[in-house]
Amino acid sequence: MSLPAKVKIVEVSPRDGLQNEKDFIATGIKVELVDRLSAAGFPNIEAASFVSPKWVPQMADGAEVMQGIRRRPGTIYSVLTPNLRGFEGALAAKADEVVIFGAASEAFSQRNINCTIAESIARFEPVAAAAKQAGVRLRGSISCALGCPYQGEVPIESVVDVARRLLALGCDEIDVADTIGVGTATRVRQVMDAVTKVVDPSRVSGHFHDTYGQSLANILAAMEAGISIFHTSVAGLGGCPYAKGATGNVATEDVLYMMDGLGVNTGVDLNEVVDIGMWISSRIGRKTSSRAGNALAARRAA
Ligand SMILES: CC(C)(COP(=O)([O-])OP(=O)([O-])OC[C@H]1O[C@@H](n2cnc3c(N)ncnc32)[C@H](O)[C@@H]1OP(=O)([O-])[O-])[C@@H](O)C(=O)NCCC(=O)NCCSC(=O)C[C@@](C)(O)CC(=O)[O-]
């Protein structure tokens, strides 16, 4: 089994991890979360969204979060931008990377961004053009690449088709997202093998939610397909507002523990991340869902 020697961990808890929380989380907590993650060494942090506050009220303070954070040189701070209005906000906030987000499933596209897949691509065109003109990195995310809460199975060709279109828009990186965490290792391998026929593997990332407990196996399967960028969320925070029952992203602590065991370099300090996981969980009144986080904290306490 040949694995990459190094992987890039994109920490998404400030955005994907918090967006679904019902009670509004104070901007100061969000800022502190990003700052602590920066200090732990993450090369890329998804810090905020510039989306409609009617659709995702928790992310309404994206501009304030971006203004409040201390930026670590070398870390990329990303934000979600569904349209030009979002992009303008992101540009004013000096985001390093903007994320356009579509889906491989028509039903999910309608629920998440209120348009068809084709309409979403048309809506992303000016965003992509503006990002290129401004010299801002552009990432494209493909929701429901491993299954959809509304339509069920999603054909691999639909995922490849959206990947091709995002690539044509100029995306520097493309996320294959298992929004509801239904994927299993064999399917992940098939999807990644197909996507990497049209997009270079160095530009493809795996974004796995852990609803069915398959994320670590899925990450390993993706690594075997040559993928070396993964999205994780400290304490396993998260869920998607438009995917009922979906749990958070794979916990960062669990992924870092696995990478350490595999001898794969991430540049991120696991011990610090365990502390951050415990801290943010207590601040928002949740229990961490990270097995490694719990075990390491218990070992320390003993
Ligand atoms: C795309 C829209 C805007 C269409 O929303 P819409 O209602 O179809 O369009 P609209 O243009 O009529 O906008 C509605 C209202 O929002 C305002 N508005 C419009 N745009 C913005 C903006 N950028 N920033 C602030 N406000 C905005 C706009 O001005 C208007 O306000 P009103 O006139 O009614 O007062 C909406 O559906 C939306 O914002 N959706 C966001 C959905 C979202 O954030 N979902 C979660 C993130 S995706 C995700 O989690 C999946 C991912 C990436 O993690 C991967 C995975 O796991 O699958």
The ligand as an ORCA input file, in Angstrom:
! r2SCAN-3c Opt
* xyz -5 1
  C     -27.393     30.797     -2.422
  C     -28.458     31.569     -1.693
  C     -27.992     32.975     -1.351
  C     -29.669     31.695     -2.603
  O     -30.768     32.182     -1.858
  P     -32.122     32.591     -2.548
  O     -33.152     32.799     -1.473
  O     -32.458     31.613     -3.618
  O     -31.672     33.885     -3.324
  P     -31.814     35.413     -3.133
  O     -30.784     35.967     -4.056
  O     -33.261     35.789     -3.315
  O     -31.381     35.773     -1.626
  C     -32.245     35.653     -0.514
  C     -31.875     36.677      0.521
  O     -30.525     36.492      0.946
  C     -29.723     37.639      0.640
  N     -28.428     37.172      0.150
  C     -28.172     36.526     -0.999
  N     -26.878     36.207     -1.072
  C     -26.303     36.649      0.054
  C     -24.990     36.611      0.544
  N     -24.002     36.047     -0.147
  N     -24.739     37.156      1.739
  C     -25.726     37.734      2.467
  N     -27.005     37.782      2.050
  C     -27.290     37.265      0.846
  C     -30.507     38.386     -0.413
  O     -30.177     39.741     -0.395
  C     -31.924     38.120     -0.012
  O     -32.240     38.959      1.096
  P     -33.668     39.702      1.165
  O     -33.749     40.522     -0.068
  O     -34.692     38.591      1.180
  O     -33.586     40.485      2.430
  C     -28.904     30.819     -0.413
  O     -29.518     29.626     -0.776
  C     -27.748     30.562      0.520
  O     -27.114     31.461      1.037
  N     -27.477     29.269      0.774
  C     -26.379     28.914      1.638
  C     -26.531     27.503      2.008
  C     -25.375     27.103      2.902
  O     -24.569     27.902      3.363
  N     -25.344     25.790      3.173
  C     -24.349     25.236      4.032
  C     -22.997     25.231      3.396
  S     -22.792     23.956      2.170
  C     -22.296     22.627      3.078
  O     -22.322     22.655      4.280
  C     -21.777     21.455      2.329
  C     -20.245     21.349      2.373
  C     -19.579     22.502      1.606
  O     -19.781     21.389      3.714
  C     -19.794     20.039      1.732
  C     -20.638     18.832      2.186
  O     -20.432     18.287      3.278
  O     -21.517     18.484      1.413
*
